[in-house]
Amino acid sequence: VPPAFLHTMTEVSGLVKVFFGRAENIGATKDGFASLHFDDAPLVMTKTDQVDNSAFPVWQFEDAVFVKGVVGDAAHFTLKVNDAGMVSNSALASYQVKVLDLVERGAIAGTVNCVGPDGEETDITLEYSLEFEHATGEGDLPGGTLMYDIHNDHPGFRSGLLDISIERAEDITDDKKADPYVEVRIGKKALCTTNTISNTNYPVWMFEDKVGIKGAFLPDTLLEFNVYDDNYTTDTLLGQYTIPVLDFMTSGISGTQHLERGFLTATATYTETEDFPKKTKVVDLGDLAYKNWKKSGNKAALKGGVYYRGKADGPVAESVADDVSTESEAEPRAAPVSAAAAAEAGDEFVHDDARDAA
C-alpha cells in the first residue's frame, strides 16, 4: 500500500442522487431507517424516514446532495441501515461505495449484503442506487439542494470525558438573597449541575464531576456554564460563560471567567476516549448538524461545511445545538433516481413489484 501522500487525489464536484428502496432481515422489533454519509463521519448527508417494528422496512426514498472537494482514491460513501431506538440511534449494518468509482461510472445500484459494526458480514440486505452528475453548484442545482463541502475539515464524531471543577462565583447579582447554582450544558442537554447555595452573592460550590459526551459538532456548537438563581417558579439566569465545544476540546478552560456581571471560577478539561469509567454519566448529543438542517426548513445556510443553496427568503438558523421535537418534511429537491440509469451502467437493480403491491 503506498503512503498517503502518494495516493491519487481528484477534485470532485457534482450532484449525487440517492435512492433507498428497502432493507431486509434487520430484526422484527427494529425501527429502521437508512442514511448516507461521507467516509465514516456520523454527520448525515441525507436519510429516510423510519419504519417502525419491521424486519423488512420499505422506504422508496429519493434525494439529491451536491458534493465538492478533493478526495483520495480510498474515499467512499457509506450507506447505513440504522435502528431509531427509544434512547438513541444505532447503526445495524453498512455498505460502502468508493467516491471515484461512482464518479467514473455515473451510477451504481443493486441489492447488497451489508457488514455489521464489527466488520463481519450480516444477513441484512439493502436495496439502493447512487447516481453522479457533474455540476459546479453555481446556479445549476435544484432549489434547496443540500450541499456538502468536503474541502472543509467538517466536524466528525467525537467521544470523550469532561473533567469539570466549579469552585466559586463572585458579585453575580445586586440581590443579596440570590440562591445560585451552575448548570453545564451543550444545547438543550444538561451535562451536570451544582448544588444550590442559599442567600449569597458570593457562592462557593467546590463542585467536581466527570461526564462523558458523544456526538458530532459544528464549529459554533457551544459549551455553556450558566449561573441561575434558584426560584420557586422559573429560575433566573444571572450570568453565562460560553466556549465553542471544538475549541474547548483543544484548550480546555481554567481560572476566572467573566460573566455578564461578576466572575465564575471553573476548570474543565477534555480527554478523547470511548472507554468511560464505570458509572460515568454519558450524554449522547447525537448529530447536531442534521437536527439543525431539518429545523431550518430548507431555507437556511448552515455553517461548518454543510449548508443549503436555494431559497434565501427564510430565517437563518443560528443555533446548531437545539434538539428538534418536530421535524417538517423537506421540499422536493431533485429528479428521481431511475433504475434504468443504473441498468445502463451495468449494475444489478433488484425490484420486487409483488412485494411492493402487498
N, C-alpha and C positions, 0 to 999 in steps of 0.2 A: 504494500500500500504506500503510495507516495506521500511525503509530508504535506501538511495542509497548504503550504504556500505554493505547491506545485499543482494543486487541484485546479481544474478548469473553472473559471469564473465567467458567468454570462449575464448580460443585462436583460432583464425581463420586464415587459410592460404589456398588459393585456387584460381581457375580461375572462374570468373563469366562471363558466356556467355549471351549476351544481344540480344534480338530481339524486335524491334519496328515495328509493322505491319502498323497500321493506327489509326487515330482518327476520331471521328465524332462530328458534332454539335459545332465546335469551333468558327464559325462565318464566313460569306461569304467573308469578306474583310481581314481576318487574313492570315499572312504568317507563317504557323505552323511548328514547329519542336519539337521533343521530346528529353529529356535529362535525364541522370541518375546521382544521387547524393548520397553521404553517409550522413545519417541523414538529417538535414535541411541545410547543408552547401551549399553555392552557387557555390563552385568550381565544375566544370563539370567533371565527370569521363569519359563520352562519350556522344555524341549527334548525331542526324541525320542531314542531310541537311534540309533546309526549303523548303516547298511547298507554293508557292505564291498564294494569293487570292483564297483560297479554304476552305470551311467549312468541307471537308472530305479529309484531306491530307493522302496520301498513301506513306509510306517510304520503307517498306520491307528492313529494315536496320538490319545488323548483326555486332556485335563487341564482343570483349572479354577484360576483365580487371582483372588483378591479384590484390587480396587484401590480406593483412595480418595485424594482430593486435589482441588486446584483446578487446572484445565487451561485453556490458551488454545485458540483456535479452530484453531491450527496444530498442536497436539499430536497425535501419532499413535503407533500401534503399528507396529513394524517386524517383519515376518516374514522370517527369513533362511534361505537354503539354504547349508549350510556343508560344508567338507571337513575331516574329522578326520585331518589329516596326521600323518606319523610324528613330526615335531618339534613342531608347534603347529597349532591350528585356524585355518582361514582362511575368510572369507565369500566365497562364489562369486557370490551374487546375492541380491536382496531385493525386497520389496514392502511398501508402506505403506498402512495403513488409518487414517483420521482417527478419533480417540477419540470426538469428539462425533457424528460420523456413525454410529458403532456404537451409541452410547447412544441416539440418536434412532430408529434403525431397528430395533434389537433383535437383528438378525442380518445378517451379510454373509458370503457364501460364493462359491466358484467356483474355476475353474482359470485362473490368470492368468500372463501373461508377466512375468518379473522383470527388473530392471535390475542391471547389474554394479556393482562398486565405483567405476567411473569415471562412473557415471550413465547409461551407454548401455544400450539395450535388448539383451537376450540371447535365446538360444533356450531358456533354462531356463524351464520352467513349474512351477507349484506349485499343488497342489490343497489347499484349506484351508477352514475355516469358523470364524467367531468369533460367539459369542452373548453378549449382555449382559443380566443380570438385576439389577435394583435390589436392594440389600441394605445393611444398616447395618453388618454384621460383628459385631453384638452377639448372639451365640448363634444366628444364623440361617444358619450356614455348615456344610458337612460337616466332620467332624473331620479335622484335619490339613491344611486348606486353606492353601496358600501365600498370604501377604498381602504386598502391595506398596504402601507408603505414599508417594505422590507429593507429599505435603505437604513431605516432607523433602528436603533437598539430598543425595540419595543419591549415593554415590561413583561417579563415572564413570571412563571410560578415561583414564589418564594416560600420557604418554610423555615421558621427559626424560633428561638427562645428570647423573649424580652425579660431582662432583669431590671425591675423598677424599684426605685427607692424615692419616697416622697417625704422630705424632712419637715418643712415648715412653710408658712406664708406670712407676709408682713404687710400691714397697712392696707388691707384689701377693701375696706369699706369705712364710711363715716359712722355706720351703725355699730355701736359697741356691743350690741346684743346679737350679732350675727352668729349663726351656728354653721360654720363652714365645713365642707368636705370636698375632696377631689375625686373626679371620675376621669379615667383614662380611656379613650375610645378611638376607634377608626370608623368613620362614617356613623352608622347607627348601631354598631356593635361595641358594647362596653367591654373593655379588657379587664379592668379592676377598679375598685372603689375603696377609698379610705374610710375610716370611721368618722363620725361627726364630733367636732369639738364645740361645746356649747359656750355661748356668751363671750366671744372674744374676737378681736380684730387681728390677733397675732397667734393663730393656731399652730400647734406643734403636734404632728402626727407620728413621726418616726416610723413610717409605714414601709414595708417591703413585700414584694410579691414577684413571682416568676410566672409568665404567661406565654404559651405557645401560640403562634399565628401561622395560618396557611392561606395563600391566595395569590391572585395576580393583580398588580397595582400599576396605576398610571402615575406619571410624574407629579401630578397635583393632588394625589391622594394624601390626606393629612393625618398625622398622629396628633391627637388633641389631649391637652391637660386642662380640664375645665374645673374651676373652683365655684362651687354652688353654696348658697345659703339654704339650709335645710328648713323648709317651711311645712306647715300642716297641709297646705293645699298644693300650690305649684312652687317648686324650688326656683330660686332666683340665681341666674348666672352672674357671679361677681367679677370674674376675670377668666381669661383664656390664654394659654400659650400653645402654639401650633408649630409643627415642623413637617415638611414632606416626608412621607414614610421612607422613600428610597434614599433621601439624604440622611435620615436618622439611621438607617441600616449601615451606612458607611461611617458616620461620625459619632453617633450616639449623642446624648446631651449630658451636661454636668454643670452644677453650680446654680447660681441665682438667675432666674429668668424673669424678664419684665412682663407684667400683666397690664391690662388697661389702667388699673390702679394698683399700686403695690408690687410685690415681688413673690415669686414662688421658688423655693429651693428644692431641686429634684435632680436625681441622677438616673439615667436609663441607658442600657446597652443592648445590642442585638448580636446574637450568635446564630449563624446559619446551621440548621440541623433538622433532620426529620426523626431523630431518635430522642423523644422527650422523656424526662424522668417520670417515674410512676406518680400518679395522682396529680400531674400537672394539668391545669386547665388549658385546653387548646381551642382557640377561636377560629373557626373556618369562615374566612371572609369571602370565599368564592371568587367569581370572575367579575370584579367591579366594573371593568371596561364594558363587558357585554350588557350588564344591567343598565348602565348609563346609555348605551346605544339604543336599547329598547325604549327607555324613558324619553329619549329625545324626539320620538315621533317622526323619525326620518327627515328632520329638518335642521338638525344642529351639527355644527362641526365639533368633533372631539379632538382632544389633544393626545399626544403620545403615539402617533403613527397609525391610529385607527380613526377614520373620520368619514364624513359624507360629502359627496358632491351632488348637487341637485337643488331642491327648493331652499331658498335662503330667507323665506318670509316668516320663519318660526323663531321662537326664543332659543338662544344658545344655552345648552345645558352646561351649567357651571360646576355642579358637584358630581364627581365621579364615584363617590363612595356611598351614595344613598341606596338603601335597599328599595326594591320595587315591589309593591304589594299587588298592583295590577299592571299588566303589560298589554298595550294596544297592538293590534296586528299591523305589521309593516305594509307599506304600499307595494303594489306590483312593481318590480324593478327590472325585469329582464325578460327576453323572449324565452319560451320553454326550451328545455333540453330535449332533443329528439333522439329516439332510438335509432332512427335512420342514419343520423350523422355518425353515431358511434359505430354502426354497422359498416359504414363506408371506410372507417379506419381499421376495419378487420378485427374488431373485438366482439366477443360474445355478449349479447344483451338478452337476458332471460326475462320473459314477461309471461305471467300466468293469468290469462284473461278469465279462466273459470273461477279461480280463487278471488279475483277482483270482484266478479259478479256476486259471489257469495258474500 
